[in-house]
Each structure stands twice: as structure tokens, then as C-alpha cells.
Amino acid sequence: SESPFRARILQNMRKTTNQNASETRVLLTCPNTPQLVQMLHDLDAILIESIEKAHMTTHIVIGETLRRTPKLMIGLCVTSNVVTTEWLLNSHRNKQILDASKYLCLNDKRAEKRYGFSMKRTLYNGTSNRESGGLLKGWK
């Protein structure tokens, strides 16, 4: 049986994941190697490089381990599609943007211990906050 956290995250991803590659906007928290950039280009996905555009991301690609960067923090506010590089590699191999749910970065215990958080909880809370209007809903 699926955990309530994972079910809630996947439910939100189904609502927000865009399978239309021209609308896929990817933020890389790993080094932007020429190979990864080329893969995004081949998929007609847009690379989000500046912090000013991080709020537009649909997918966040994590390298070997999660690094807490300002772009990641902004990206977490707008998407639950926090995926490993395998998502990008397999999407490129299949010549289409794949469903991110199979590639979620949910098991980076080293980063979770280092930063004192749970990725499952973070994605769940982000999903809940977005569904209720965001962190600043009702603020004047």
C-alpha cells in the first residue's frame, strides 16, 4: 500500500506535471554540464538558470546529493517534481519527458541528516501549501 505522503505528493504531481515538453522548465542543482544542457535542448525543455526565474520551474534535477541552494528553495515552493538525474537521462533516452513520480529524490538520507529535514515531509507540506493558496495566502 502507498504511504499517505507519497500518495499526496503524486496526486499533486498529476495536477502540475506538464507532459508537454515545450512547457517543461528544469532547474538543475547539479553542475550544468554540456551533456545535461544538450539533453534538455533535445527534449525541447527550458533550462532555468537564474534565481529570478526559479519560480517558473516544473522540475528540479538533483545531482548525486541534494544541495541546499537559493534556487532549490524557490523551486520547492512551486513544484514537487524533485527528481534524480536518472529522470533526465531516461527522458532523453526515450525522447520524451517522462513521468517524474518514478524518479523522485526521496532517499537522500545523507542530505536529510546534514540539513535536518525529511524530503517526503517537505514535498508533502509544499503540496498542501500550494493547494491551499501558498504560504502567504490571505496576507495583506
DOLUMBA-322364 format. One record per residue: residue number from 0; residue in one letter; x, y, z of N, C-alpha, C, CB in turn. Coordinates in steps of 0.001 Angstrom, whole numbers, always signed. Glycine has a CB too. Example, Ala and Ser with C-alpha at 12.3 -4.5 7.8 and 13.67 -1.06 7.14 Angstrom:
% DOLUMBA-322364
   num   residu       n_u       n_v       n_w      ca_u      ca_v      ca_w       c_u       c_v       c_w      cb_u      cb_v      cb_w
     0        a    +13190     -5690     +7800    +12300     -4500     +7800    +13200     -3300     +7800    +11308     -4473     +9046
     1        s    +12850     -2250     +7080    +13670     -1060     +7140    +12900       +30     +7870    +14084      -598     +5725
This chain:
% DOLUMBA-322364
   num   residu       n_u       n_v       n_w      ca_u      ca_v      ca_w       c_u       c_v       c_w      cb_u      cb_v      cb_w
     0        s      +844     -1190        +0        +0        +0        +0      +884     +1247        +0      -958        +2     +1227
     1        e      +445     +2270      -707     +1197     +3505      -844     +1073     +4349      +418      +714     +4292     -2064
     2        s     +2176     +4973      +862     +2114     +5810     +2056     +1269     +7049     +1774     +3535     +6214     +2521
     3        p      +633     +7629     +2810      -174     +8843     +2595      +657    +10000     +2043      -835     +9271     +3902
     4        f     +1918    +10100     +2484     +2786    +11163     +1976     +2986    +11027      +476     +4141    +11141     +2690
     5        r     +3395     +9840       +63     +3671     +9607     -1362     +2405     +9782     -2192     +4256     +8195     -1578
     6        a     +1272     +9292     -1691        +8     +9436     -2423      -343    +10908     -2617     -1132     +8715     -1680
     7        r      -161    +11718     -1593      -478    +13149     -1685      +458    +13857     -2656      -391    +13809      -300
     8        i     +1735    +13524     -2590     +2723    +14115     -3496     +2390    +13748     -4941     +4156    +13642     -3132
     9        l     +2107    +12469     -5172     +1793    +12015     -6530      +513    +12652     -7040     +1667    +10495     -6570
    10        q      -473    +12831     -6170     -1720    +13482     -6581     -1435    +14901     -7076     -2735    +13513     -5408
    11        n      -616    +15633     -6346      -280    +16992     -6767      +527    +16980     -8054      +497    +17715     -5670
    12        m     +1436    +16019     -8199     +2247    +15956     -9411     +1368    +15727    -10627     +3300    +14847     -9302
    13        r      +337    +14904    -10477      -552    +14659    -11609     -1252    +15937    -12037     -1582    +13589    -11259
    14        k     -1513    +16819    -11079     -2161    +18090    -11389     -1196    +19070    -12044     -2743    +18703    -10125
    15        t       +75    +19044    -11595     +1008    +20083    -12031     +2024    +19644    -13062     +1725    +20608    -10868
    16        t     +2247    +18351    -13224     +3258    +17888    -14172     +2774    +18143    -15591     +3570    +16384    -13963
    17        n     +3614    +18781    -16364     +3293    +19061    -17754     +4017    +18069    -18632     +3666    +20507    -18135
    18        q     +3297    +17243    -19336     +3947    +16305    -20239     +4277    +16980    -21570     +3055    +15077    -20468
    19        n     +3830    +18208    -21767     +4153    +18970    -22972     +5572    +19520    -22795     +3104    +20134    -23227
    20        a     +6519    +18981    -23532     +7925    +19341    -23339     +8185    +20821    -23498     +8783    +18587    -24302
    21        s     +7435    +21507    -24362     +7686    +22935    -24563     +7366    +23725    -23305     +6863    +23465    -25739
    22        e     +6658    +23120    -22376     +6330    +23789    -21126     +7112    +23221    -19948     +4847    +23682    -20857
    23        t     +8055    +22355    -20209     +8865    +21779    -19147    +10042    +22709    -18887     +9351    +20343    -19518
    24        r    +10108    +23196    -17653    +11163    +24126    -17262    +11953    +23479    -16126    +10572    +25522    -16829
    25        v    +13237    +23253    -16371    +14059    +22436    -15477    +15122    +23274    -14791    +14714    +21295    -16248
    26        l    +15191    +23102    -13493    +16218    +23723    -12679    +17199    +22618    -12287    +15606    +24443    -11414
    27        l    +18465    +22817    -12566    +19495    +21838    -12209    +20209    +22302    -10945    +20511    +21641    -13375
    28        t    +20246    +21440     -9915    +21046    +21788     -8742    +22420    +21131     -8828    +20325    +21361     -7445
    29        c    +22601    +20308     -9843    +23907    +19713    -10118    +24616    +20615    -11140    +23767    +18222    -10655
    30        p    +25894    +20416    -11353    +26599    +21235    -12347    +25939    +21143    -13730    +28070    +20800    -12441
    31        n    +25789    +22283    -14379    +25199    +22346    -15722    +26236    +21902    -16748    +24687    +23786    -16045
    32        t    +26410    +20612    -16882    +27389    +20102    -17845    +26837    +20271    -19258    +27729    +18604    -17560
    33        p    +27717    +20381    -20238    +27243    +20486    -21629    +26323    +19319    -22021    +28441    +20538    -22585
    34        q    +26588    +18124    -21485    +25768    +16963    -21823    +24338    +17122    -21299    +26399    +15686    -21254
    35        l    +24188    +17568    -20048    +22853    +17750    -19477    +22100    +18863    -20197    +22949    +18061    -17979
    36        v    +22794    +19943    -20492    +22170    +21061    -21213    +21712    +20600    -22596    +23157    +22255    -21342
    37        q    +22532    +19800    -23265    +22161    +19274    -24589    +20937    +18363    -24487    +23347    +18502    -25217
    38        m    +20881    +17543    -23447    +19715    +16668    -23262    +18439    +17494    -23115    +19907    +15762    -22024
    39        l    +18504    +18550    -22339    +17334    +19420    -22175    +16942    +20044    -23507    +17616    +20523    -21134
    40        h    +17940    +20500    -24240    +17687    +21079    -25556    +17030    +20058    -26487    +18997    +21594    -26173
    41        d    +17551    +18839    -26490    +16987    +17780    -27342    +15537    +17471    -26983    +17827    +16507    -27227
    42        l    +15184    +17651    -25718    +13813    +17387    -25247    +12906    +18615    -25384    +13841    +16931    -23786
    43        d    +13446    +19708    -25927    +12725    +20975    -26019    +12291    +21484    -24652    +11514    +20821    -26916
    44        a    +13055    +21157    -23638    +12797    +21655    -22287    +13601    +22936    -22086    +13166    +20580    -21201
    45        i    +13149    +23759    -21191    +13792    +25040    -20916    +14638    +24908    -19657    +12738    +26175    -20759
    46        l    +15894    +25306    -19726    +16785    +25293    -18573    +16591    +26591    -17798    +18274    +25116    -19010
    47        i    +16241    +26475    -16535    +16122    +27636    -15651    +17485    +27843    -15011    +14991    +27436    -14557
    48        e    +18143    +28931    -15372    +19497    +29159    -14876    +19567    +30249    -13819    +20402    +29514    -16016
    49        s    +18684    +31216    -13876    +18790    +32343    -12947    +17831    +32187    -11780    +18517    +33659    -13669
    50        i    +18229    +32722    -10656    +17378    +32673     -9474    +16088    +33461     -9699    +18127    +33219     -8254
    51        e    +16150    +34472    -10561    +14973    +35284    -10854    +13879    +34491    -11557    +15364    +36470    -11701
    52        k    +14241    +33385    -12205    +13256    +32572    -12925    +12967    +31239    -12234    +13740    +32313    -14336
    53        a    +13572    +31020    -11067    +13397    +29747    -10365    +11937    +29469    -10028    +14222    +29737     -9095
    54        h    +11141    +30517     -9876     +9717    +30337     -9546     +8918    +29755    -10718     +9105    +31675     -9124
    55        m     +9529    +29640    -11886     +8852    +29128    -13073     +9129    +27645    -13318     +9271    +29926    -14283
    56        t     +9922    +27025    -12476    +10354    +25651    -12723     +9225    +24629    -12586    +11467    +25295    -11775
    57        t     +9289    +23596    -13400     +8353    +22481    -13279     +9049    +21234    -12746     +7703    +22182    -14631
    58        h    +10382    +21163    -12882    +11158    +20013    -12431    +12491    +20506    -11857    +11392    +19002    -13602
    59        i    +12893    +19904    -10756    +14198    +20191    -10151    +15016    +18901    -10233    +14055    +20701     -8645
    60        v    +16167    +18977    -10906    +17028    +17800    -11050    +18160    +17901    -10035    +17593    +17681    -12508
    61        i    +18247    +16877     -9186    +19243    +16808     -8129    +20409    +15958     -8620    +18636    +16225     -6817
    62        g    +21618    +16368     -8295    +22799    +15580     -8660    +22972    +14393     -7735    +24054    +16449     -8630
    63        e    +24211    +14069     -7406    +24496    +12916     -6545    +23863    +13061     -5170    +25996    +12727     -6397
    64        t    +23842    +14273     -4665    +23221    +14548     -3373    +22563    +15924     -3424    +24267    +14474     -2220
    65        l    +21562    +16088     -2622    +20836    +17348     -2584    +21713    +18432     -1968    +19522    +17196     -1792
    66        r    +21746    +19584     -2623    +22472    +20740     -2094    +21456    +21844     -1866    +23620    +21209     -3067
    67        r    +21471    +22429      -691    +20502    +23472      -364    +20994    +24791      -964    +20301    +23597     +1188
    68        t    +20367    +25172     -2068    +20715    +26405     -2765    +19487    +27312     -2807    +21238    +26107     -4206
    69        p    +19676    +28615     -3011    +18511    +29507     -3128    +17561    +29082     -4245    +18974    +30936     -3372
    70        k    +18103    +28633     -5388    +17233    +28184     -6480    +16394    +26986     -6060    +18064    +27831     -7715
    71        l    +17000    +26058     -5327    +16257    +24897     -4847    +15141    +25330     -3898    +17201    +23903     -4145
    72        m    +15445    +26228     -2987    +14434    +26670     -2026    +13238    +27319     -2735    +15052    +27659     -1022
    73        i    +13504    +28112     -3752    +12421    +28734     -4521    +11673    +27669     -5316    +12976    +29832     -5471
    74        g    +12416    +26773     -5962    +11796    +25714     -6745    +10885    +24831     -5915    +12852    +24875     -7396
    75        l    +11269    +24541     -4676    +10442    +23714     -3800     +9091    +24373     -3494    +11188    +23429     -2500
    76        c     +9033    +25673     -3615     +7770    +26385     -3375     +6778    +26188     -4517     +8035    +27876     -3177
    77        v     +7261    +25795     -5691     +6374    +25724     -6856     +6205    +24341     -7463     +6877    +26631     -7898
    78        t     +7012    +23364     -7061     +6880    +22032     -7646     +7278    +20941     -6664     +7725    +21924     -8902
    79        s     +6640    +19793     -6824     +7029    +18595     -6069     +7848    +17654     -6936     +5787    +17866     -5531
    80        n     +8157    +18065     -8151     +8927    +17247     -9086    +10420    +17417     -8821     +8591    +17622    -10548
    81        v    +10882    +16905     -7689    +12290    +16940     -7318    +12840    +15560     -7651    +12501    +17314     -5783
    82        v    +13603    +15490     -8738    +13978    +14201     -9320    +15491    +14025     -9410    +13365    +14058    -10699
    83        t    +15884    +12775     -9564    +17298    +12452     -9754    +17668    +12677    -11228    +17599    +10972     -9321
    84        t    +18958    +12655    -11496    +19408    +12827    -12880    +18933    +11676    -13760    +20937    +12933    -12935
    85        e    +18585    +10549    -13149    +18060     +9410    -13925    +16810     +9808    -14715    +17734     +8224    -12988
    86        w    +15996    +10706    -14161    +14798    +11181    -14869    +15196    +11838    -16187    +13996    +12181    -13989
    87        l    +16187    +12706    -16131    +16637    +13394    -17343    +17288    +12410    -18313    +17625    +14523    -16987
    88        l    +18145    +11539    -17815    +18814    +10558    -18677    +17797     +9645    -19370    +19807     +9714    -17855
    89        n    +16826     +9147    -18611    +15828     +8249    -19194    +14852     +8991    -20099    +15064     +7533    -18094
    90        s    +14516    +10223    -19762    +13671    +11023    -20654    +14375    +11210    -21991    +13336    +12403    -20018
    91        h    +15664    +11519    -21932    +16439    +11717    -23154    +16521    +10413    -23947    +17856    +12234    -22821
    92        r    +16766     +9326    -23254    +16851     +8014    -23903    +15531     +7662    -24602    +17213     +6927    -22866
    93        n    +14397     +8026    -23981    +13069     +7735    -24529    +12541     +8839    -25449    +12091     +7516    -23398
    94        k    +13319     +9912    -25590    +12974    +11032    -26471    +11641    +11682    -26112    +12931    +10561    -27906
    95        q    +11338    +11694    -24803    +10143    +12380    -24315    +10274    +12610    -22809     +8858    +11560    -24639
    96        i     +9576    +13616    -22329     +9572    +13901    -20901     +8799    +12786    -20201     +8944    +15307    -20600
    97        l     +9463    +12110    -19266     +8835    +11003    -18546     +8132    +11498    -17282     +9881     +9939    -18185
    98        d     +7208    +10693    -16799     +6526    +10955    -15543     +7573    +11013    -14433     +5445     +9864    -15246
    99        a     +7556    +12078    -13675     +8579    +12290    -12656     +8388    +11425    -11419     +8596    +13729    -12254
   100        s     +7214    +10873    -11213     +6928    +10163     -9958     +7849     +8980     -9698     +5510     +9683     -9962
   101        k     +8369     +8353    -10731     +9256     +7204    -10560    +10693     +7614    -10232     +9244     +6356    -11814
   102        y    +10973     +8904    -10313    +12339     +9394    -10153    +12485    +10397     -9013    +12803    +10024    -11435
   103        l    +11497    +10469     -8120    +11549    +11425     -7017    +12778    +11191     -6146    +10278    +11331     -6169
   104        c    +13364    +12269     -5704    +14539    +12211     -4830    +14039    +12115     -3388    +15477    +13471     -5032
   105        l    +13688    +10906     -2960    +13113    +10711     -1629    +14038     +9970      -672    +11819     +9964     -1743
   106        n    +15204     +9574     -1135    +16054     +8719      -302    +17471     +9237      -129    +16109     +7350      -886
   107        d    +17631    +10547       -75    +18961    +11115      +141    +19148    +11315     +1649    +19141    +12475      -644
   108        k    +19392    +10207     +2338    +19498    +10231     +3809    +20653    +11105     +4285    +19676     +8810     +4349
   109        r    +21730    +11143     +3517    +22885    +11956     +3900    +22510    +13439     +3943    +24054    +11727     +2920
   110        a    +21819    +13924     +2906    +21409    +15332     +2878    +20346    +15608     +3933    +20881    +15714     +1484
   111        e    +19428    +14672     +4114    +18384    +14868     +5127    +18994    +14995     +6515    +17377    +13707     +5099
   112        k    +20016    +14187     +6789    +20686    +14270     +8090    +21472    +15577     +8204    +21627    +13059     +8296
   113        r    +22199    +15934     +7143    +23026    +17147     +7158    +22175    +18398     +7373    +23813    +17271     +5845
   114        y    +21031    +18472     +6694    +20198    +19673     +6775    +19063    +19544     +7785    +19624    +19987     +5417
   115        g    +18881    +18374     +8375    +17867    +18186     +9395    +16440    +18324     +8872    +18088    +19163    +10494
   116        f    +16112    +17592     +7811    +14766    +17656     +7244    +14406    +16316     +6636    +14660    +18774     +6186
   117        s    +13148    +16173     +6256    +12671    +14996     +5542    +12146    +15449     +4186    +11565    +14240     +6356
   118        m    +12685    +14889     +3107    +12220    +15276     +1769    +10757    +14902     +1589    +13081    +14605      +675
   119        k    +10365    +13733     +2073     +8957    +13339     +1955     +8069    +14376     +2625     +8718    +11945     +2581
   120        r     +8430    +14793     +3818     +7644    +15789     +4560     +7668    +17139     +3830     +8192    +15949     +6009
   121        t     +8816    +17523     +3307     +8937    +18790     +2593     +8032    +18814     +1364    +10394    +19034     +2182
   122        l     +8057    +17741      +581     +7218    +17683      -616     +5742    +17645      -240     +7580    +16458     -1468
   123        y     +5412    +16914      +813     +4026    +16843     +1281     +3539    +18219     +1737     +3897    +15822     +2433
   124        n     +4353    +18903     +2559     +3970    +20242     +3031     +3858    +21226     +1876     +4984    +20760     +4056
   125        g     +4779    +21146      +922     +4715    +22036      -233     +3449    +21821     -1028     +5921    +21835     -1125
   126        t     +3082    +20559     -1214     +1850    +20226     -1923      +646    +20800     -1191     +1707    +18703     -2076
   127        s      +596    +20596      +114      -521    +21106      +915      -597    +22623      +851      -387    +20651     +2370
   128        n      +545    +23279      +976      +561    +24748      +928      +114    +25278      -425     +1955    +25271     +1244
   129        r      +574    +24652     -1511      +168    +25115     -2841     -1328    +24919     -3043      +951    +24371     -3938
   130        e     -1869    +23799     -2565     -3302    +23530     -2729     -4163    +24522     -1957     -3623    +22113     -2277
   131        s     -3633    +25039      -855     -4420    +25968       -45     -4118    +27425      -379     -4161    +25719     +1428
   132        g     -3380    +27677     -1437     -3129    +29047     -1867     -1731    +29545     -1582     -4093    +29948     -1220
   133        g      -867    +28725     -1044      +518    +29109      -792      +743    +29608      +608      +944    +30155     -1758
   134        l     +2010    +29792      +950     +2387    +30206     +2293     +1809    +31564     +2686     +3882    +30247     +2406
   135        l     +1677    +32452     +1730     +1247    +33819     +2050      -223    +34082     +1739     +2093    +34804     +1295
   136        k     -1024    +33030     +1564     -2439    +33200     +1284     -3084    +34014     +2394     -3136    +31835     +1132
   137        g     -3815    +35040     +2002     -4516    +35874     +2975     -3675    +36958     +3609     -5063    +35026     +4037
   138        w     -2393    +36990     +3319     -1520    +38010     +3890     -1765    +39339     +3236       -61    +37620     +3748
   139        k     -1831    +40389     +4022     -2084    +41739     +3474     -1021    +42686     +3909     -3447    +42269     +3904
